[in-house]
Amino acid sequence: LSGKIAIVTGGTRGIGRAISESLLRDGASVAICGRTAEAVQLAVSEMSNLGRVVGHPTDVSDPDAVTKFFQFVDDTLGGVDVLVNNAGIGVFRPVAEMERSEWRRVLGVNLDGVYYCCVEALQRMKSRGGGSIINISSLAARNPFAGGSAYNASKFGLNGFSEAMMLDHRNDGIRVTS
């Protein structure tokens, strides 16, 4: 991946952090985002010995924040070749007990955020001659469970979105996987 530029949403901890570290070890320059400036700064500092890594606090459910994040990546790294949509949240409770705001927040991060990031990445990848988009899904996309209505819906939707986007852009040199 030497010379490639990767973006990892939710790259400050957990799966996103491990993906970011792996990409850095494989030679990519990596841009991460997370919810707080403190978490982003700490992760960038801790990963900087692995390669070129930058970060920016971003709520992926906010389309304006996503646009600013991608502009930051353009300005600091020069574009994007790989997008890993990893940011995700879960609120787990029965439907009758779930607040509307909780439902919207889960779908906003897990599904809307992926769409916002993909729109930004696709225009850049097309101009670069291609790229890869990886959407982190879950077994919850195929196996619903009690208390998981919002999370299940977001991951079911993510899989359908990913497959349709792959069909839309497979002739643009852009690979889409989940």
N, C-alpha and C positions, 0 to 999 in steps of 0.2 A: 504493500500500500504506500510505498515511498512516493512522495509528491502528491498524494491524494489528500483532500480536505473532507473531514467528516464532522457531522453535527450529531450530538447525542442529547436528546431532551431527557430531563430527569437524570442527568449524568453525575450528580453529586454523591450518590450513595447507592447501595444495593446492586441490582442487575445493571443499571445504567453506568454506575461507577466501574464495574467489572468490564463492561463493553468498552468504555472509554480507555481504560488501561490496556486492554488487548489491542485496540486500534493504535494506540501510541506505540506499543511494543512492536507492532507490525509496520511502523514507519509513517503512519498518517499524522497529519496535523489535526487536532481535535478541538472543536468548540462545544462547550457544554452549557446547559442552562439548568437552573433550579429555582425554587420559589423565593429564596432569600439571598441577599448579597453576601451575608456571612457564610452560608453553606457553599456558595459558588467560589468565593475567595479561598476558603479552606481547602476545597477539593482541588482547585487549580494549583495552589501552593504544594499540596501533597503529591500531585501527579507530575509536577514540572520536571522532575528528574527523569521521567520516561520519554519526554519529547516536547514538541511545541503544543501547548494547551492553553486555551483562553476560555473565559466564561463570562456570562452575563445573566443577572437575575431576570427571569421571565416567567410570567403566568401564561402558559400555552393556551388557556381558554380565552385569552384576550387577543383578538386579531391585531390590534395596534401594537401590542407588546411583541407579538411574534414578528411583525414587520420590522420593528426596531432591532430585534435580535438578529434577524437575517442581514440587515444592513450593517450591524456591528461585525458580523462574520465576514461580509464582503470587504469592509474597511480594514479588518485586521488580518484576515487569511486569504482573501481574494476569491471567494466563491464556495461552492459545495459540490462534492462528488458523491458523498454517501450521507444519507439521512437515516438516523435510527430514532424512530418515534417510540420512546420508552416511557415518558412521563405518564403516570397513571395514579389514580386514587380509587378507593373503595369505601362505600358506606354500606354496612351490612345490617339490615333489619327488615322485618316484614313490610310489604307494600303499605298496609294500613297505618303503619307507624312511621313511615318515611316522610320527612318534610319535603315540600316541593323544591325548596332551595337545595336540599341534599341531592335529589334526583338530578336537578339541572347541573349541579357542580360536578357530579360523576360523569355525566354525558358531556359536559363542557370540556373537561380535561381529557377524558379517554377517547372521545370521538371528534368533537369540534376541534380540539387542539391538534389532532392528527391532520384533519382537513386543512387547517390554517397553515401548518408547517409544510404540508405537501404542496399546496398552491405556491408558496414562496420557493420551495426547492425545485419544483418542476420547471418553472420559467428559467431558473438559473442552469439547471441540468441540460435543458434543451439547447441553450446557447453554448454549452461546453461539449455538446455531442453525446451526452448520455450520463448515466449515473445509476445508483442503487438506492432504493428506499426499502427500509426494513421496519415493519410495524410489529411491535411486540404485543402479541396476543396472549391467550390463556386457554387452558382446558375449559374454563368457564364459558368460552365461546361455543362449546359443543355440549357441555354438561351443566345444565342449570341446577342450582341448589337453593334450598330455602334460605331466605334472607339476602339473596344475591341479585334481586331483580334489576337494580340499576347497573351493577357491575356486569351481570350476564348480558343485559341489553347492549351495553357499550361494547363488549367484546364480540358478540354476535354481529353487531353493526360494523365493527372494525374489520372483521373477516370479509364481509360482503363488499365493503368499501375497497379493501385491498384488492380483491379479485377483479372488481370493475375497473379500478384504476390501472391494474396490470393490462387489461384488455384495451383500455383507452390509449396507453402509452408504450406498448411493447414495440411498436415500430419507430419509436423515438430514441431507441437505445437505452431506455430506462427500465431497469429491472425492479419489480415490486414483489416483495415477499412478506409473509407474516408468520 
